Amino acid sequence: MPVRKTTHSAIISRLIALLPLPVLLLTGLALAQAPATNDPQQYGPYNLQVLPDGMGFRTPLANQHDSVLLADSPWTIYCWVNLQQPITTLQLVGGLGNVTAYTPRFLALEPGKLTLWMGLNNSLSVPAKIIPGQWHLLAATFDGSRFHIMADEQPAASGPLALGSTNAVLQIAPTV
């Protein structure tokens, strides 16, 4: 993807999508498959330019009962970001659920960190060098048991977090 420069936005999120990942669990002789995600199998892509102190983007999911909302359903969130200025506080980039819910799912940036933010006191963070004026690919995945985050195509961290179902709303650059 070509790099585009911008001077008008605080955060630009590209290609944010929630994608079901097929997961097969082999236990003994039984083969169990994760619940099938309903149509559509992905949400997005969305292109969004968020101005400083802007309201971001919020839209309900097409299917309010999509299995991607379930606590143990595999998913991926990814986006391209290009910052106009350095991050100085927690900034949610994009994700699923209401920010006040018990277990939302958001990619977030903090000063010098990339974070998978799943609500108050429930996050996974790693050091990340997100340079203003450059495009960066951020991603978080859940395979049904463990969370993983990646910055610029490099695995950054993995670990457990509290699980829970979430609300059927997709948000880009919401306020905390």
MARVEX-371914 format. One line per 3 residues: number of its first residue (from 1); for each residue x, z, y of N, C-alpha, C, CB. Coordinates in steps of 0.001 Angstrom, whole numbers, plus 500000, padded with zeros to 6 digits. Glycine has a CB too. Example, Ala and Ser with C-alpha at 12.3 -4.5 7.8 and 13.67 -1.06 7.14 Angstrom:
1 = 513190 507800 494310 512300 507800 495500 513200 507800 496700 511308 509046 495527 ~ 512850 507080 497750 513670 507140 498940 512900 507870 500030 514084 505725 499402
***
This chain:
1 = 500843 500000 498836 500000 500000 500000 500896 500000 501236 499037 501215 499993 ~ 500657 499099 502210 501494 499057 503395 501272 500310 504249 501203 497786 504213 ~ 502327 500716 504930 502239 501873 505817 501659 501425 507142 503630 502541 506020
4 = 500666 502163 507619 500076 501874 508917 500384 503033 509839 498542 501633 508808 ~ 500698 502748 511086 500963 503802 512050 499709 504051 512878 502161 503435 512959 ~ 499555 505295 513286 498426 505638 514134 498860 506712 515111 497215 506109 513296
7 = 498274 506723 516256 498568 507765 517228 497297 508459 517685 499307 507184 518423 ~ 496163 508121 517087 494897 508649 517564 494249 509681 516671 493966 507554 517756 ~ 494805 509954 515525 494089 510851 514623 494901 512067 514246 493685 510119 513383
10 = 494199 513133 513951 494845 514322 513425 495097 514119 511936 493983 515590 513681 ~ 494101 513653 511217 494238 513367 509786 493460 512102 509484 493732 514562 508907 ~ 494048 511227 508726 493333 510067 508202 493348 510210 506697 493980 508699 508668
13 = 492200 510250 506088 492113 510341 504636 491666 509004 504087 491144 511466 504200 ~ 492423 508493 503146 492081 507225 502511 491873 507446 501039 493170 506168 502749 ~ 490964 506705 500500 490767 506662 499071 490530 508038 498460 491943 506022 498424
16 = 489683 508817 499085 489393 510097 498457 488301 509854 497442 488972 511185 499505 ~ 488539 510278 496248 487595 510023 495172 487633 511159 494180 487899 508694 494478 ~ 486535 511365 493528 486459 512321 492439 486272 511496 491187 485296 513374 492639
19 = 487233 511582 490301 487213 510739 489120 487151 511583 487861 488434 509834 489090 ~ 486258 511288 486951 486277 512011 485687 487470 511546 484857 484950 511804 484910 ~ 488101 512461 484199 489187 512108 483295 488703 512303 481875 490461 512956 483572
22 = 488821 511303 480999 488404 511512 479619 489349 512501 478952 488370 510172 478840 ~ 488805 513539 478391 489608 514559 477737 489068 514747 476330 489592 515902 478536 ~ 489936 514658 475345 489556 514896 473959 490277 516139 473479 489888 513671 473057
25 = 489547 517069 472905 490126 518295 472383 490007 518261 470872 489430 519556 472977 ~ 491128 518322 470189 491135 518304 468732 491317 519726 468236 492253 517371 468181 ~ 490300 520271 467607 490380 521615 467057 490046 521522 465580 489419 522606 467801
28 = 491054 521740 464747 490853 521589 463313 490491 520151 463008 489761 522548 462800 ~ 489369 519946 462350 488908 518605 462018 487840 518105 462979 488377 518580 460609 ~ 487438 518962 463925 486375 518574 464855 486970 517932 466100 485517 519795 465242
31 = 486314 516925 466615 486727 516264 467839 485650 516524 468883 486957 514730 467619 ~ 486028 517214 469954 485066 517522 471015 485440 516732 472257 485030 519052 471322 ~ 484478 516185 472935 484721 515404 474133 484074 516103 475314 484184 513965 473980
34 = 484747 516046 476469 484191 516623 477695 482858 515956 477993 485174 516456 478894 ~ 481950 516660 478670 480650 516058 478990 480836 514765 479783 479775 517051 479789 ~ 480036 513782 479469 480135 512494 480156 479723 512664 481607 479258 511422 479462
37 = 480518 512084 482505 480164 512113 483917 479116 511047 484164 481410 511894 484824 ~ 478163 511387 484972 477082 510473 485296 477564 509373 486220 475923 511222 485930 ~ 476765 508338 486337 477069 507268 487280 476826 507784 488680 476217 505999 486998
40 = 477648 507450 489664 478853 506652 489538 479978 507484 488948 479264 506082 490893 ~ 480954 506798 488333 482072 507522 487740 483127 507887 488766 482697 506701 486642 ~ 482958 507450 489996 483832 507869 491080 483058 507814 492376 485098 506989 491155
43 = 483538 508568 493342 482937 508591 494675 483998 508107 495644 482411 510030 495064 ~ 483627 507152 496470 484584 506588 497408 484846 505144 497023 485902 507406 497430 ~ 485773 504508 497651 486711 505065 498613 486078 505267 499987 487918 504166 498733
46 = 486632 506184 500741 486212 506444 502108 487421 506279 503016 485589 507868 502251 ~ 487236 505642 504149 488255 505567 505189 487721 506374 506353 488580 504073 505607 ~ 488540 507254 506881 488053 508136 507930 489179 508466 508879 487454 509417 507341
49 = 488900 508372 510150 489824 508815 511178 489200 510047 511805 490110 507690 512247 ~ 489904 511174 511724 489376 512429 512240 490125 512782 513504 489490 513565 511193 ~ 489395 512930 514581 490006 513302 515853 490277 514803 515879 489100 512893 517038
52 = 491246 515252 516683 491474 516699 516786 490167 517421 517125 492553 517006 517859 ~ 489918 518501 516418 488680 519279 516561 487437 518477 516195 488551 519787 517981 ~ 487623 517399 515415 486485 516604 514973 485706 517305 513873 486951 515245 514492
55 = 484565 516738 513519 483676 517355 512547 483934 516900 511119 482260 517066 512910 ~ 484788 515916 510918 485030 515438 509566 483858 514628 509045 485309 516601 508638 ~ 483724 514578 507727 482712 513770 507049 482112 514598 505930 483315 512439 506497
58 = 480804 514518 505789 480097 515266 504746 478982 514379 504205 479525 516624 505298 ~ 478911 514266 502872 477842 513487 502266 477473 514099 500915 478265 512002 502104 ~ 476186 514146 500606 475800 514640 499276 476208 513622 498217 474266 514918 499204
61 = 476491 514112 497019 476794 513206 495917 475533 512456 495529 477370 513976 494703 ~ 475720 511226 495056 474579 510404 494662 473775 511067 493552 475049 509025 494211 ~ 474464 511728 492640 473793 512418 491541 474022 513914 491708 474314 511920 490149
64 = 472996 514638 492077 473101 516076 492334 473387 516885 491070 471825 516576 492972 ~ 473314 516271 489899 473559 516955 488633 474746 516343 487889 472308 516906 487756 ~ 475659 515715 488623 476831 515091 488019 477648 516152 487284 477696 514377 489094
67 = 478145 515815 486092 478910 516780 485309 480227 517161 485978 479182 516223 483931 ~ 480710 516391 486947 481937 516739 487657 481770 518055 488432 482336 515603 488617 ~ 480547 518497 488632 480277 519755 489336 480433 520976 488438 478879 519731 489916
70 = 480453 520770 487124 480540 521880 486185 481924 522517 486209 480205 521409 484775 ~ 481977 523796 485897 483227 524552 485967 484329 523969 485089 482979 525981 485571 ~ 484008 523542 483873 485044 523096 482938 485160 521578 482826 484771 523667 481581
73 = 484538 520833 483733 484605 519381 483697 485913 518881 484320 483398 518775 484428 ~ 486639 517998 483664 487871 517439 484236 487568 516599 485488 488607 516577 483183 ~ 488488 516615 486441 488321 515846 487675 489671 515589 488324 487390 516582 488655
76 = 489676 514659 489262 490836 514343 490089 490363 514130 491516 491591 513087 489556 ~ 491097 514686 492464 490870 514420 493885 492183 513858 494411 490414 515731 494686 ~ 492121 512730 495112 493346 512213 495702 493045 511578 497035 494021 511207 494771
79 = 494067 511512 497887 493873 510907 499207 495221 510539 499808 493105 511866 500150 ~ 495163 509630 500730 496305 509286 501573 496075 509958 502911 496480 507724 501729 ~ 497101 510585 503465 496981 511203 504786 498133 510746 505674 496962 512750 504673
82 = 497837 510652 506945 498823 510335 507969 498510 511253 509143 498789 508798 508387 ~ 499359 512232 509371 499117 513221 510404 499666 512758 511746 499734 514552 510014 ~ 498975 513097 512809 499469 512815 514148 500421 513914 514597 498303 512674 515139
85 = 500158 515134 514165 500972 516271 514573 501167 517198 513383 500320 517027 515759 ~ 502164 518074 513437 502397 518990 512321 501212 519936 512104 503669 519799 512565 ~ 501049 520374 510879 500007 521341 510523 500466 522723 510975 499708 521322 508980
88 = 499566 523461 511629 499908 524803 512106 499067 525892 511450 499741 524873 513605 ~ 497947 525521 510843 497086 526471 510141 496531 525773 508901 495924 526993 511071 ~ 495817 526506 508064 495165 525901 506909 494240 524785 507371 494382 526959 506101
91 = 494418 523584 506811 493573 522428 507140 493080 521821 505838 494354 521364 507998 ~ 491769 521900 505598 491204 521262 504411 491215 519758 504636 489754 521779 504116 ~ 491728 519023 503671 491829 517572 503785 490587 516918 503205 493092 517052 503074
94 = 490232 517270 501996 489046 516688 501389 488787 517301 500036 489188 515183 501263 ~ 487517 517271 499649 487170 517815 498351 485683 517898 498125 487768 519160 498191 ~ 485325 518805 497246 483968 518899 496741 483436 520313 496910 483912 518478 495272
97 = 482209 520420 497381 481542 521708 497509 481454 522178 498948 482257 522739 496688 ~ 480741 523280 499133 480648 523918 500445 481832 524851 500615 479305 524691 500607 ~ 482436 524862 501792 483624 525682 502001 483315 527178 501897 484235 525374 503360
100 = 482066 527570 502044 481692 528980 501929 481246 529355 500520 480587 529300 502911 ~ 481215 528397 499613 480815 528669 498224 481915 529445 497504 480506 527346 497468 ~ 481591 529991 496340 482543 530778 495574 483696 529934 495040 481839 531464 494431
103 = 483431 528731 494555 484489 527898 493978 484424 526446 494454 484406 527939 492466 ~ 484701 526202 495733 484832 524814 496171 486143 524238 495634 484779 524712 497727 ~ 486354 522941 495794 487575 522277 495306 488107 521384 496411 487300 521446 494002
106 = 489182 521796 497057 489704 521042 498190 491215 520913 498142 489289 521695 499484 ~ 491701 519729 498466 493097 519568 498812 493240 520103 500224 493572 518067 498694 ~ 494305 520828 500478 494503 521418 501806 495983 521365 502164 493979 522885 501851
109 = 496236 521422 503457 497595 521512 503966 497724 522795 504763 497959 520276 504832 ~ 498867 523445 504609 499243 524604 505401 500634 524304 505938 499205 525949 504556 ~ 501123 525049 506907 502475 524765 507404 503497 524758 506261 502883 525804 508469
112 = 504061 523592 505985 505072 523441 504945 504570 523496 503519 506077 524471 505114 ~ 503241 523421 503307 502695 523554 501953 501567 522558 501688 502189 524974 501731 ~ 501458 522193 500411 500291 521485 499884 499558 522492 499015 500691 520173 499067
115 = 498237 522560 499157 497450 523583 498480 496229 522977 497815 497027 524668 499460 ~ 495932 523450 496620 494625 523228 496011 493851 524492 496342 494706 522945 494423 ~ 492898 524376 497242 492146 525523 497763 490784 525557 497088 491993 525447 499320
118 = 490542 526641 496360 489270 526776 495651 488543 528038 496095 489496 526800 494129 ~ 488639 528320 497383 487960 529461 497966 488924 530580 498311 486901 529967 497027 ~ 488383 531600 498912 489155 532743 499377 489930 533384 498225 488235 533772 500037
121 = 491229 533568 498404 492114 534189 497412 492112 533467 496065 491714 535627 497205 ~ 491906 532163 496074 491875 531375 494855 492490 530005 495150 490417 531236 494312 ~ 493829 529964 495199 494489 528708 495537 495827 528601 494826 494682 528590 497051
124 = 496307 527378 494754 497595 527047 494164 498357 526269 495232 497441 526217 492815 ~ 499520 526773 495657 500283 526145 496742 501705 525850 496313 500292 527037 497979 ~ 502266 524807 496915 503671 524454 496706 504270 524007 498034 503818 523335 495626
127 = 505578 524189 498196 506217 523640 499392 506071 522119 499399 507717 524046 499454 ~ 505785 521561 500554 505648 520108 500682 506073 519692 502083 504185 519652 500390 ~ 506797 518606 502151 507259 518086 503434 506328 516937 503843 508760 517606 503349
130 = 505316 517280 504599 504347 516286 505082 504740 515945 506520 502848 516828 504998 ~ 505325 514775 506691 505901 514373 507969 504861 513610 508798 507166 513503 507747 ~ 504574 514074 510026 503651 513339 510893 504134 511906 511121 503491 514063 512240
133 = 503176 510982 511180 503484 509578 511405 503813 508806 510137 504618 509468 512349 ~ 503818 509473 508985 504080 508806 507713 502899 509019 506775 505388 509332 507071 ~ 502671 508033 505907 501617 508162 504907 502119 508996 503737 501147 506773 504421
136 = 501247 509880 503244 501560 510718 502089 500386 510680 501121 501872 512180 502524 ~ 500696 510555 499834 499684 510577 498790 499609 511992 498231 500003 509541 497667 ~ 498430 512602 498299 498196 513952 497804 497187 513881 496672 497698 514895 498939
139 = 497365 514707 495660 496435 514681 494526 496343 516049 493882 496871 513639 493487 ~ 495177 516322 493313 494945 517507 492496 494109 517073 491307 494236 518651 493311 ~ 494420 517636 490147 493654 517326 488942 493347 518610 488194 494420 516338 488034
142 = 492299 518527 487407 491937 519609 486495 491643 518954 485157 490698 520452 487024 ~ 492330 519390 484098 492187 518765 482788 491206 519496 481879 493525 518686 482118 ~ 490507 520475 482412 489573 521259 481624 490079 522664 481373 489299 520576 480316
145 = 491381 522886 481616 491924 524236 481443 493005 524589 482464 492487 524379 480054 ~ 493691 523602 483020 494799 523876 483934 494715 522946 485148 496163 523706 483210 ~ 495111 523475 486306 495116 522716 487554 496524 522193 487829 494617 523590 488734
148 = 496603 521000 488430 497882 520375 488766 497773 519810 490170 498266 519257 487737 ~ 498837 519920 490964 498859 519269 492272 500116 518418 492379 498799 520317 493422 ~ 499995 517310 493124 501076 516352 493287 501186 515927 494741 500858 515132 492387
151 = 502421 515732 495191 502675 515233 496543 503560 514003 496429 503343 516329 497448 ~ 503127 512930 497051 503880 511673 497039 504326 511282 495636 505092 511783 497945 ~ 503370 511298 494708 503527 510863 493322 504441 511751 492480 504053 509475 493303
154 = 504813 512912 492987 505663 513827 492239 504866 515057 491826 506893 514233 493072 ~ 504897 515428 490543 504238 516673 490142 504837 517830 490933 504384 516918 488607 ~ 503985 518659 491491 504466 519739 492349 504243 521111 491733 503785 519672 493695
157 = 503092 521341 491135 502804 522657 490554 501625 522549 489617 502523 523706 491653 ~ 501514 523538 488740 500333 523646 487899 500108 525114 487606 500484 522823 486583 ~ 498883 525442 487260 498567 526822 486950 497087 527040 486806 499111 527729 488002
160 = 496712 528252 486443 495293 528578 486310 494721 529079 487644 495088 529641 485208 ~ 493432 528884 487818 492680 529424 488953 491322 529860 488434 492536 528369 490114 ~ 490602 530647 489221 489245 531037 488838 488372 529792 488788 488657 532086 489830
163 = 487575 529665 487742 486695 528512 487551 485281 528835 487979 486707 528060 486096 ~ 484567 527804 488349 483156 527929 488652 482593 526572 488993 482923 528916 489796 ~ 481301 526421 488813 480645 525181 489220 480619 525130 490733 479205 525078 488633
166 = 480439 523935 491271 480430 523788 492723 479221 522997 493181 481709 523111 493201 ~ 479072 522880 494481 477929 522195 495095 478147 520690 495121 477689 522714 496518 ~ 477060 519945 495152 477090 518487 495106 477245 517878 496495 475827 517959 494450
169 = 478343 518209 497154 478626 517632 498467 480109 517284 498535 478229 518615 499617 ~ 480412 516081 499017 481775 515628 499215 482092 515774 500694 481971 514153 498728 ~ 483266 516353 501010 483635 516558 502405 485071 516102 502645 483469 518035 502799
172 = 485284 515502 503785 486617 515125 504230 486845 515811 505573 486778 513556 504339 ~ 487949 516529 505675 488369 517247 506881 487299 518199 507423 488745 516255 507954 ~ 486707 519041 506541 485758 520031 507060 486515 521172 507744 484860 520584 505917
175 = 485807 521943 508551 486416 523137 509129 486234 524296 508173 485806 523466 510513 ~ 487205 525203 508175 487164 526349 507264 486301 527443 507871 488595 526881 506968
***
